[in-house]
Amino acid sequence: MKYKFFAVLLPFLFFLGACQNNTVEESETVENESTENIDDAEISDENSEEIAQEDEEVEYLYEINPETFSVVPMNEEADEKLALLTFDDAPYGNSLKIADALEANDLSAIFFVNGMYMEDDEGFEVIQELHERGFEIGNHTHTHLNLGEQSEEVQKEEIMKTNEMIEEAIGESPRFFRAPHGVMTDYTKSLLEELEMTWMNWSFGYDWVSEYQDASALTEITLNSPYLSNGANILMHDREWTAEAVPAIIDGLDEMGYKMVDPKLIVNRYDIEE
């Protein structure tokens, strides 16, 4: 009878021991995973802090002249010959081709967005890609209305709706605004002041004129414009003929000694005002 009892008990003891070992192993696994998660969280926090520090440590070199909208160096002793490239009405279908031409020359630009072109997935993703590739994203209103002909309510909606779409796409609000047709109102200016956004018009631009809606003609007039001078804020648009002209325009400006300004180094004037 005693032997039968041990015969029955022995398998149970082995089973109990195995369960205890599994429990210990599972406990160690959970503990290791927990430790790894903590380590990962610490690494993630460290990376976030490093990214934040990098953002805070941007050394702005340029600003926009509020009267002429030209780009001027913040260091008065700088003597570089400057030009800023800007593209309105993005993403109309040619933004990525323009971006490719800029990147091929290690250059950047501002893409001013009409929110109506971000309403489908393709347009939304184009703006995300432009941002990820390092291009500055600006606000050009939602439907490209002449703000001087709109009520304050409509003006606000045109600006705020696109701001919200841009922020949803890239995780940050735009720093710069450009009004369609360059038309600003007192209300628009006060709203942008509340939003702490710098607005700018341009020095010159020709690709919206019918006779220059050809790559060769656009290149010729851009490089020979009487308004092309140091600090020029050059207006272009997301259009096929413009995309075709960009490489030659870049080459021509370079041959003339112009340095194309990286918009990331242009300060939003509200960042330096007390």
Phi, psi and chi 1 to 4 in degrees:
 res  aa     phi    psi   chi1   chi2   chi3   chi4
   1 MET       -  -41.7 -173.8   70.6  176.9      -
   2 LYS   -60.1  -45.4 -176.9 -173.9  -60.6 -176.3
   3 TYR   -65.5  -36.6  -65.1  114.6      -      -
   4 LYS   -65.7  -36.4  -71.4 -177.7  178.4 -179.9
   5 PHE   -63.6  -44.9  172.7   76.4      -      -
   6 PHE   -66.8  -34.8  -79.2  112.1      -      -
   7 ALA   -62.7  -36.4      -      -      -      -
   8 VAL   -76.6  -38.6  172.6      -      -      -
   9 LEU   -72.5  -35.0 -178.6   61.1      -      -
  10 LEU   -59.7  -48.0 -170.4   57.8      -      -
  11 PRO   -60.4  -36.1  -23.2   34.7      -      -
  12 PHE   -63.1  -39.6  174.4   76.3      -      -
  13 LEU   -65.1  -42.1  -67.6  174.7      -      -
  14 PHE   -61.5  -42.3  -81.7  114.7      -      -
  15 PHE   -62.6  -42.2  173.4   77.7      -      -
  16 LEU   -64.6  -40.7 -178.7   61.2      -      -
  17 GLY   -65.1  -40.5      -      -      -      -
  18 ALA   -63.7  -40.9      -      -      -      -
  19 CYS   -63.2  -40.7  -71.6      -      -      -
  20 GLN   -64.4  -40.9  -70.3  174.5  -22.5      -
  21 ASN   -63.7  -42.4  -71.9  -23.8      -      -
  22 ASN   -63.2  -39.5  -73.0  -20.7      -      -
  23 THR   -62.8  -41.5  -59.1      -      -      -
  24 VAL   -63.7  -44.6  171.3      -      -      -
  25 GLU   -64.2  -41.9  -69.5  173.9   -1.1      -
  26 GLU   -63.9  -39.1  -71.0  173.8    0.5      -
  27 SER   -63.7  -42.0  175.5      -      -      -
  28 GLU   -65.5  -38.5  -69.4  174.8   -9.8      -
  29 THR   -63.4  -46.2  -59.7      -      -      -
  30 VAL   -61.0  -41.7  170.3      -      -      -
  31 GLU   -64.2  -42.4 -177.3  176.5  -12.0      -
  32 ASN   -64.6  -43.1  -70.7  -23.7      -      -
  33 GLU   -63.5  -39.2  -71.0  177.6   -8.8      -
  34 SER   -63.7  -42.4  176.7      -      -      -
  35 THR   -63.9  -41.3  -58.5      -      -      -
  36 GLU   -64.0  -39.6  -70.1  172.7   -0.1      -
  37 ASN   -63.1  -40.0  -71.1  -22.5      -      -
  38 ILE   -63.6  -44.3  -68.2  172.2      -      -
  39 ASP   -61.6  -43.3  -68.1  -20.3      -      -
  40 ASP   -62.0  -40.6  -70.8  -18.0      -      -
  41 ALA   -64.0  -40.5      -      -      -      -
  42 GLU   -64.8  -40.9  -69.3  175.2   -9.2      -
  43 ILE   -63.9  -43.6  -68.2  171.5      -      -
  44 SER   -61.2  -41.9  177.9      -      -      -
  45 ASP   -63.1  -41.7  -71.0  -18.5      -      -
  46 GLU   -62.9  -42.3  -69.5  173.9   -0.2      -
  47 ASN   -63.1  -41.9  -70.8  -20.5      -      -
  48 SER   -61.8  -41.2  -62.5      -      -      -
  49 GLU   -65.1  -39.7  -69.6  175.2    1.2      -
  50 GLU   -64.8  -42.5  -71.9  176.9    0.9      -
  51 ILE   -63.3  -44.0  -67.8  171.7      -      -
  52 ALA   -60.9  -41.0      -      -      -      -
  53 GLN   -64.8  -39.4  -71.5  174.8   -4.6      -
  54 GLU   -62.1  -41.9  -71.9  176.5    0.5      -
  55 ASP   -63.5  -40.0  -70.2  -19.9      -      -
  56 GLU   -71.4  -23.7  -67.8  173.0   -2.0      -
  57 GLU   -94.3   11.7  -68.1  172.3   -0.6      -
  58 VAL   -61.3  126.1  172.8      -      -      -
  59 GLU   -97.1  101.5 -177.7 -178.9   -5.4      -
  60 TYR   -70.4  134.9  -64.6  112.4      -      -
  61 LEU  -113.0  -17.7  -58.0  179.0      -      -
  62 TYR  -135.0  162.4  -47.7  101.0      -      -
  63 GLU  -144.3  164.9   58.1 -172.4  -24.7      -
  64 ILE   -95.7  125.5  -61.0  -64.9      -      -
  65 ASN   -66.7  119.8 -176.7  -50.1      -      -
  66 PRO   -69.7  -11.3   25.7  -34.1      -      -
  67 GLU   -97.7  -43.8  -58.9  -63.8  -31.0      -
  68 THR  -104.5  -15.9   65.1      -      -      -
  69 PHE    67.3   13.7  -50.9  109.1      -      -
  70 SER   -78.5  164.1   60.3      -      -      -
  71 VAL   -93.5  129.1 -176.7      -      -      -
  72 VAL  -127.1  143.6  -65.7      -      -      -
  73 PRO   -72.4  142.8   24.6  -32.1      -      -
  74 MET   -75.1  -22.4  -62.0  174.6   70.0      -
  75 ASN   -90.7  110.6  179.2   -2.2      -      -
  76 GLU   -62.8  -18.9  -64.7 -179.7   -4.4      -
  77 GLU   -85.3  -10.3  -63.1  179.5   -1.4      -
  78 ALA   -66.2  137.8      -      -      -      -
  79 ASP  -124.8   24.0   59.0   -3.2      -      -
  80 GLU   -73.6  149.2  -65.0  172.3  -46.1      -
  81 LYS   -90.9  111.2 -161.8  174.1  175.7 -177.5
  82 LEU  -108.9  152.9  -55.0  173.9      -      -
  83 ALA  -149.3  145.5      -      -      -      -
  84 LEU  -118.1  129.6  173.0   65.5      -      -
  85 LEU   -99.0  129.0  -57.8  178.8      -      -
  86 THR  -133.5  145.7   65.9      -      -      -
  87 PHE  -131.5  114.8  -61.8   89.2      -      -
  88 ASP   -88.3  167.7  -70.4    7.0      -      -
  89 ASP    66.9   25.7  -59.6   -7.6      -      -
  90 ALA   -79.0  153.3      -      -      -      -
  91 PRO   -98.1  102.5   32.5  -29.7      -      -
  92 TYR   -90.9   -7.3 -168.0   70.0      -      -
  93 GLY   131.9   -8.7      -      -      -      -
  94 ASN  -123.7    4.0  -54.8  -80.5      -      -
  95 SER   -60.5  -42.4  -68.8      -      -      -
  96 LEU   -69.5  -33.6  -65.3 -177.9      -      -
  97 LYS   -66.3  -40.6 -176.5  175.9  179.9  179.8
  98 ILE   -64.0  -43.6  -67.4  169.8      -      -
  99 ALA   -60.7  -39.7      -      -      -      -
 100 ASP   -60.4  -44.0  -70.6  -18.5      -      -
 101 ALA   -64.3  -39.6      -      -      -      -
 102 LEU   -65.8  -47.2  -67.8  165.6      -      -
 103 GLU   -63.0  -34.3  -78.6 -170.5  -28.6      -
 104 ALA   -61.7  -22.6      -      -      -      -
 105 ASN  -110.2   12.9  -69.4  -85.8      -      -
 106 ASP    57.6   44.4 -163.5   25.6      -      -
 107 LEU  -121.6  164.8  -60.6  176.3      -      -
 108 SER  -132.6  179.1 -167.8      -      -      -
 109 ALA  -166.1  172.3      -      -      -      -
 110 ILE  -101.7  130.0  -56.3  176.9      -      -
 111 PHE  -104.7  112.4  -74.5   86.3      -      -
 112 PHE   -88.9  122.6  -77.5  102.5      -      -
 113 VAL   -97.7  136.3  170.3      -      -      -
 114 ASN   -96.2  119.1  -70.9  129.3      -      -
 115 GLY   -57.7  -28.6      -      -      -      -
 116 MET   -61.7  -24.3   61.5 -178.8  175.2      -
 117 TYR   -85.5   -1.8  -60.4  134.7      -      -
 118 MET  -103.0    2.5  -69.1 -179.9   63.5      -
 119 GLU   -73.1  -22.7  -69.9 -179.5  -18.9      -
 120 ASP   -98.5  164.9   60.8   18.7      -      -
 121 ASP   -60.4  -38.5  -69.5  -18.2      -      -
 122 GLU   -62.9  -48.6 -178.2  178.6   -0.3      -
 123 GLY   -65.0  -40.5      -      -      -      -
 124 PHE   -59.6  -44.6 -168.2   87.7      -      -
 125 GLU   -70.9  -31.2  -70.0  167.5    2.8      -
 126 VAL   -62.3  -43.9  165.9      -      -      -
 127 ILE   -65.5  -39.0  -64.4  -53.7      -      -
 128 GLN   -59.8  -44.8  -72.3 -178.8  -44.8      -
 129 GLU   -65.6  -42.2 -179.0  173.8  -19.1      -
 130 LEU   -59.2  -42.8  -70.7  173.3      -      -
 131 HIS   -64.1  -45.2  172.6   71.2      -      -
 132 GLU   -62.8  -27.9  -70.5  168.0   -1.4      -
 133 ARG   -86.7    2.3  -69.8  166.6   68.4  171.7
 134 GLY    97.9    7.4      -      -      -      -
 135 PHE   -84.3  147.4  -65.5   97.5      -      -
 136 GLU   -79.0  134.9 -174.3   84.2   22.8      -
 137 ILE  -109.8  121.8  -54.7  -59.7      -      -
 138 GLY  -114.6  167.1      -      -      -      -
 139 ASN   -98.1  129.9 -175.1  -31.0      -      -
 140 HIS  -125.2   27.6 -166.4   41.3      -      -
 141 THR    74.6  174.1   73.0      -      -      -
 142 HIS   -84.5  -49.0 -165.5   71.2      -      -
 143 THR  -121.8   17.2   59.9      -      -      -
 144 HIS    62.4   38.2 -153.9  -86.2      -      -
 145 LEU   -79.2  153.3  -65.3  176.4      -      -
 146 ASN   -74.3  109.0 -176.3  -33.0      -      -
 147 LEU   -64.5  -25.0  -63.3  178.5      -      -
 148 GLY   -67.9  -13.5      -      -      -      -
 149 GLU  -106.2    7.6  -59.8  173.1   -8.1      -
 150 GLN  -114.8  156.6  -48.4  -56.1  -40.7      -
 151 SER   -69.4  164.6   67.0      -      -      -
 152 GLU   -61.0  -36.5  -68.2 -176.5   -2.5      -
 153 GLU   -62.3  -43.8 -178.7 -179.2   -1.7      -
 154 VAL   -69.4  -40.8  171.6      -      -      -
 155 GLN   -57.6  -45.1  -68.7  178.6   60.0      -
 156 LYS   -64.0  -43.5 -177.4  173.7 -176.3  178.4
 157 GLU   -62.5  -41.8 -178.5 -179.6    3.4      -
 158 GLU   -59.8  -37.5  -77.7  -74.2  -49.0      -
 159 ILE   -84.2  -48.0  -65.4  170.1      -      -
 160 MET   -67.0  -39.5  -64.9  -58.5  -62.9      -
 161 LYS   -61.4  -43.2 -170.2  170.5 -177.5  178.9
 162 THR   -71.5  -37.7  -63.9      -      -      -
 163 ASN   -55.5  -45.6 -100.6   18.5      -      -
 164 GLU   -65.2  -39.6  -69.5  165.3    2.9      -
 165 MET   -67.3  -40.8  -65.7 -178.5   74.8      -
 166 ILE   -64.2  -44.4  -68.8  173.1      -      -
 167 GLU   -63.4  -37.7 -174.0  167.7    6.6      -
 168 GLU   -63.5  -37.7 -178.9 -176.9   -4.7      -
 169 ALA   -75.8  -43.0      -      -      -      -
 170 ILE  -115.6   -4.2   69.3  174.9      -      -
 171 GLY    82.7   10.6      -      -      -      -
 172 GLU  -155.4  153.7   58.3 -170.9   54.4      -
 173 SER   -79.1  148.4  -64.2      -      -      -
 174 PRO   -67.9  148.6   23.8  -33.2      -      -
 175 ARG   -93.0  -23.3  -58.7 -171.6  -58.5  140.4
 176 PHE  -123.4  148.3  -58.2  113.4      -      -
 177 PHE  -131.6  141.2  174.8   79.3      -      -
 178 ARG  -132.5  124.8  173.0  172.9  -76.4  165.4
 179 ALA   -79.1  140.0      -      -      -      -
 180 PRO   -56.4  134.9  -26.9   36.2      -      -
 181 HIS    64.9    6.0  -44.0  -68.5      -      -
 182 GLY    72.5   14.8      -      -      -      -
 183 VAL   -91.1  114.9  177.6      -      -      -
 184 MET  -112.0  152.9  -65.0  -74.3  -69.9      -
 185 THR  -119.9  166.9   68.7      -      -      -
 186 ASP   -61.0  -37.1  -70.3  -21.0      -      -
 187 TYR   -66.7  -44.0  173.5   74.8      -      -
 188 THR   -58.2  -44.6  -56.7      -      -      -
 189 LYS   -62.0  -41.8  -66.8  175.5 -176.3  178.2
 190 SER   -68.5  -37.1   66.0      -      -      -
 191 LEU   -64.5  -44.1  176.3   59.2      -      -
 192 LEU   -65.2  -32.2  -67.8  173.4      -      -
 193 GLU   -65.3  -40.8 -174.0  173.0   -8.0      -
 194 GLU   -63.2  -38.7  -69.6  178.0   17.9      -
 195 LEU   -80.6   -6.9  -63.5  172.3      -      -
 196 GLU    56.5   50.5  -62.4 -170.8  -17.1      -
 197 MET  -116.3  139.2  -62.8  173.5   66.4      -
 198 THR   -86.3  130.2  -66.0      -      -      -
 199 TRP  -105.4  150.4   65.1  -83.5      -      -
 200 MET  -147.0  142.8   68.1  175.3   81.0      -
 201 ASN   -93.5 -128.5  -75.4  -10.2      -      -
 202 TRP  -157.0  169.8   52.9   86.5      -      -
 203 SER   -86.3  -45.5  -57.3      -      -      -
 204 PHE  -166.7  164.3   67.7   90.0      -      -
 205 GLY  -174.3  143.4      -      -      -      -
 206 TYR  -129.9  -10.3  -62.5   95.8      -      -
 207 ASP   -72.8   -5.2   65.9  -10.5      -      -
 208 TRP   -90.2  -10.7   56.5  -84.5      -      -
 209 VAL   -84.7  132.5 -179.3      -      -      -
 210 SER   -55.2  -40.8   58.5      -      -      -
 211 GLU   -70.1  -12.7   62.9 -176.4  -67.4      -
 212 TYR  -111.2   16.9  -60.4  119.7      -      -
 213 GLN   -88.4   52.3  -67.4  177.5    2.1      -
 214 ASP  -150.0  135.7  167.1   82.1      -      -
 215 ALA   -57.3  -44.4      -      -      -      -
 216 SER   -66.5  -46.1  178.1      -      -      -
 217 ALA   -65.4  -39.0      -      -      -      -
 218 LEU   -66.6  -41.8  178.3   58.9      -      -
 219 THR   -61.1  -45.9  -59.7      -      -      -
 220 GLU   -60.5  -48.4 -179.3   70.4   18.1      -
 221 ILE   -71.9  -34.4 -172.9   62.3      -      -
 222 THR   -64.5  -43.4  -59.8      -      -      -
 223 LEU   -78.8  -15.0  -62.6  178.4      -      -
 224 ASN  -118.2   16.6  -68.2  -77.0      -      -
 225 SER   -65.8  139.5  170.0      -      -      -
 226 PRO   -68.4  -13.8   23.8  -34.1      -      -
 227 TYR   -93.4   -1.4  -55.5  106.0      -      -
 228 LEU   -77.8  111.9  177.8   59.0      -      -
 229 SER  -152.9  176.0   60.5      -      -      -
 230 ASN   -55.4  127.1 -172.3   16.1      -      -
 231 GLY    90.1    6.5      -      -      -      -
 232 ALA   -56.4  130.5      -      -      -      -
 233 ASN  -101.0   99.0 -172.7  -27.9      -      -
 234 ILE   -90.7  120.6  -57.7  175.8      -      -
 235 LEU   -88.0  127.4  164.7   70.0      -      -
 236 MET  -139.3  176.2  -69.9 -178.9  -83.9      -
 237 HIS  -132.5  161.0  -65.2   77.0      -      -
 238 ASP   -76.4   84.1  179.6  -22.3      -      -
 239 ARG  -136.7  156.9  -65.7  -66.0 -173.7  -91.6
 240 GLU   -61.8  -46.8 -176.8  177.5   -2.7      -
 241 TRP   -66.3  -30.4   53.0   87.7      -      -
 242 THR   -69.7  -45.1  -56.5      -      -      -
 243 ALA   -57.9  -37.7      -      -      -      -
 244 GLU   -70.1  -29.8  -67.7  173.5   -3.8      -
 245 ALA   -85.3  -21.8      -      -      -      -
 246 VAL   -53.8  -47.5  165.5      -      -      -
 247 PRO   -56.7  -43.8  -26.6   37.1      -      -
 248 ALA   -69.7  -36.2      -      -      -      -
 249 ILE   -64.0  -43.2  -70.2  173.3      -      -
 250 ILE   -60.0  -48.0  -69.8  172.3      -      -
 251 ASP   -60.8  -42.6  -71.2  -16.7      -      -
 252 GLY   -65.7  -43.3      -      -      -      -
 253 LEU   -63.4  -38.3  -70.1  171.4      -      -
 254 ASP   -64.5  -43.3 -177.9   62.7      -      -
 255 GLU   -64.2  -27.6  -69.6  174.3    3.1      -
 256 MET   -85.9    1.2  -63.4  169.1   71.3      -
 257 GLY    89.4   14.1      -      -      -      -
 258 TYR   -84.3  139.3  -78.4   92.9      -      -
 259 LYS  -101.6  123.6  174.1 -177.4  177.8 -179.1
 260 MET   -80.9  126.7  -95.1   58.7   81.5      -
 261 VAL   -78.3  136.2  171.4      -      -      -
 262 ASP   -81.0  117.4 -178.1  -10.7      -      -
 263 PRO   -58.1  -24.7  -23.6   34.2      -      -
 264 LYS   -63.6  -19.0  -62.3  -65.3 -175.8 -174.0
 265 LEU   -98.1    5.8  -58.4 -179.6      -      -
 266 ILE   -94.1  125.6  -58.8  175.1      -      -
 267 VAL   -78.0  141.4   69.4      -      -      -
 268 ASN   -76.8  119.3  173.4    5.1      -      -
 269 ARG   -55.9  -23.1   66.7 -172.5 -179.7   90.3
 270 TYR   -73.5  -15.6  -67.8   97.6      -      -
 271 ASP   -77.0  -14.8  -67.6  -22.4      -      -
 272 ILE  -116.6   -0.1   57.6  175.0      -      -
 273 GLU   -95.6  140.5  -68.8 -176.1   -5.7      -
 274 GLU   -85.6      -  -63.0 -178.1   -5.6      -
